[in-house]
Amino acid sequence: MHTGSDLGQNLSLTALQKENEQLKDRHLWLESIVNSVPAMLYCYDNNNKTITWCNHYLAAAFGYTPAEMTGLGMDFFRHIMHPDDFKMAVVAQQSFIDNKSHFGGVARIRKKGDTDYRWLLGMEVPFTWDTQGRVKEIICAFLDLTNAIDTNAQLTVALSEILRRQNENLLNKLTPREKDVLGLAVQGLNNKEIANSLNLSRYTVETHRKNIRLKLKVRNTTELVAIARKIGFQ
């Protein structure tokens, strides 16, 4: 004979089983979305730049199994990225050590065994943190720009707009006097000539140029002139 207590337990067990089945179905549905979304998704440990998880789309696009990616550590990125772009992986890693909220950019990536590179757009954000509040894992999404063939006109406009905003952001970092110094430097004037033109001491001009290089993150005059022209100085 079943008591009221037994009946209640059976009902509770049935409800839990039903809830468990619903959770399984939900999990499978979410997993299918993650593996079917037209983006390369992955997580990596920011301490050693080791892949901790990726979706099927990324594994197929790069030609490496998840286990191979994890085993290679930082070398995985060295294998798939163009040599001139690999430094971005190191910069991204340091950015999150410095508590940056996100990191994004474009890079040339190639599949295992291929010789040709594709342009990918990537965006990374912190995903997990350790007990000290330091970023532990990063989640990243890559989109293949070479497949954006249906909206070429819009893509061109979008990239131009992005570059314009980036240039404005760089320009806004400079003080009015630094802009004066930069404009004359782009024209080819040396520090003495700039000092005479602006009625400043040569030491002051040198200080301005040093600050400009730091703000624009360039190492020498050649890089300074190149980025200044991109910003709009002629």
KOLLUM-611724 format. One line per 4 residues: number of its first residue (from 1); their letters; for each residue y, z, x of C-alpha. Coordinates in steps of 0.05 Angstrom, whole numbers, always signed. Layout:
% residues N
NUM) A) Y/Z/X; ...
% end
This chain:
% residues 234
1) MHTG) +0/+0/+0; +67/-20/+28; +123/+30/+25; +196/+15/+15
5) SDLG) +206/+28/+90; +152/-24/+107; +185/-75/+62; +252/-62/+94
9) QNLS) +224/-71/+163; +190/-136/+143; +255/-162/+114; +292/-142/+178
13) LTAL) +240/-177/+221; +244/-240/+179; +320/-240/+184; +316/-231/+260
17) QKEN) +265/-288/+266; +309/-333/+224; +370/-315/+265; +331/-328/+330
21) EQLK) +311/-397/+305; +383/-412/+287; +405/-391/+357; +353/-435/+389
25) DRHL) +375/-495/+347; +447/-480/+365; +430/-475/+439; +392/-542/+438
29) WLES) +451/-575/+401; +502/-550/+451; +457/-570/+509; +450/-640/+481
33) IVNS) +526/-645/+477; +536/-622/+548; +485/-671/+574; +510/-729/+532
37) VPAM) +585/-722/+540; +613/-780/+580; +638/-735/+636; +606/-707/+699
41) LYCY) +605/-631/+691; +585/-581/+743; +597/-510/+768; +600/-488/+840
45) DNNN) +605/-423/+878; +674/-422/+909; +652/-378/+968; +605/-430/+997
49) KTIT) +621/-492/+955; +549/-495/+929; +531/-528/+863; +503/-476/+815
53) WCNH) +495/-521/+753; +508/-592/+731; +495/-635/+669; +447/-694/+667
57) YLAA) +505/-744/+669; +528/-720/+737; +458/-719/+767; +447/-790/+744
61) AFGY) +515/-814/+768; +507/-785/+839; +433/-796/+848; +417/-725/+869
65) TPAE) +375/-673/+833; +407/-606/+818; +361/-574/+870; +384/-624/+923
69) MTGL) +457/-611/+907; +447/-536/+913; +408/-543/+977; +461/-585/+1011
73) GMDF) +518/-537/+996; +585/-563/+1021; +549/-622/+1053; +536/-650/+983
77) FRHI) +610/-664/+975; +613/-692/+1046; +558/-741/+1028; +589/-766/+963
81) MHPD) +663/-766/+979; +702/-816/+1019; +718/-787/+1088; +793/-790/+1075
85) DFKM) +784/-752/+1009; +734/-699/+1032; +790/-653/+1053; +807/-645/+979
89) AVVA) +743/-605/+971; +767/-555/+1023; +837/-553/+994; +809/-540/+924
93) QQSF) +766/-483/+951; +826/-450/+985; +869/-460/+924; +824/-416/+882
97) IDNK) +819/-365/+938; +895/-363/+930; +886/-352/+855; +909/-421/+833
101) SHFG) +897/-430/+758; +872/-502/+764; +863/-559/+813; +862/-633/+797
105) GVAR) +865/-701/+830; +830/-767/+842; +779/-782/+895; +732/-837/+917
109) IRKK) +659/-820/+903; +596/-859/+914; +524/-852/+888; +468/-836/+936
113) GDTD) +446/-900/+970; +508/-940/+949; +561/-967/+997; +617/-977/+946
117) YRWL) +661/-920/+923; +687/-908/+852; +752/-873/+834; +740/-809/+796
121) LGME) +791/-763/+763; +772/-690/+769; +798/-625/+740; +774/-556/+761
125) VPFT) +787/-487/+732; +759/-417/+747; +696/-401/+707; +671/-333/+731
129) WDTQ) +700/-276/+771; +670/-220/+814; +680/-145/+803; +744/-148/+846
133) GRVK) +774/-201/+802; +766/-256/+853; +745/-326/+830; +670/-334/+839
137) EIIC) +650/-398/+803; +690/-461/+787; +675/-509/+730; +695/-582/+742
141) AFLD) +696/-645/+700; +697/-715/+732; +716/-778/+694; +700/-847/+723
145) LTNA) +766/-886/+723; +730/-950/+739; +701/-949/+669; +769/-942/+636
149) IDTN) +771/-1018/+623; +790/-1018/+550; +860/-990/+559; +885/-1021/+623
153) AQLT) +958/-1026/+600; +959/-954/+578; +925/-931/+642; +979/-964/+684
157) VALS) +1034/-932/+644; +1000/-864/+646; +992/-864/+721; +1064/-886/+731
161) EILR) +1087/-829/+686; +1044/-778/+723; +1072/-801/+790; +1143/-798/+764
165) RQNE) +1133/-726/+741; +1101/-707/+807; +1159/-737/+844; +1208/-699/+800
169) NLLN) +1170/-634/+814; +1175/-647/+889; +1249/-663/+884; +1263/-600/+845
173) KLTP) +1236/-558/+902; +1294/-579/+946; +1364/-549/+946; +1424/-596/+939
177) REKD) +1438/-590/+1013; +1366/-605/+1031; +1370/-667/+988; +1432/-689/+1027
181) VLGL) +1396/-678/+1093; +1333/-714/+1069; +1373/-774/+1044; +1406/-783/+1112
185) AVQG) +1341/-773/+1149; +1309/-829/+1108; +1367/-874/+1129; +1346/-862/+1201
189) LNNK) +1399/-812/+1224; +1379/-761/+1275; +1396/-686/+1270; +1461/-694/+1309
193) EIAN) +1484/-751/+1266; +1465/-714/+1202; +1503/-653/+1227; +1565/-694/+1240
197) SLNL) +1561/-729/+1173; +1553/-664/+1133; +1598/-622/+1177; +1541/-575/+1195
201) SRYT) +1514/-548/+1260; +1454/-582/+1290; +1415/-517/+1285; +1429/-514/+1210
205) VETH) +1404/-586/+1201; +1341/-569/+1240; +1329/-509/+1195; +1339/-552/+1133
209) RKNI) +1290/-604/+1158; +1239/-550/+1173; +1245/-522/+1103; +1240/-592/+1073
213) RLKL) +1175/-605/+1111; +1146/-539/+1087; +1166/-551/+1015; +1139/-623/+1015
217) KVRN) +1078/-603/+1057; +1087/-655/+1111; +1076/-647/+1185; +1124/-696/+1218
221) TTEL) +1182/-744/+1207; +1137/-804/+1191; +1103/-767/+1134; +1170/-739/+1112
225) VAIA) +1202/-808/+1106; +1141/-836/+1071; +1139/-783/+1017; +1216/-784/+1010
229) RKIG) +1213/-857/+993; +1159/-843/+941; +1205/-791/+911; +1261/-841/+907
233) FQ) +1302/-834/+971; +1318/-901/+1002
% end
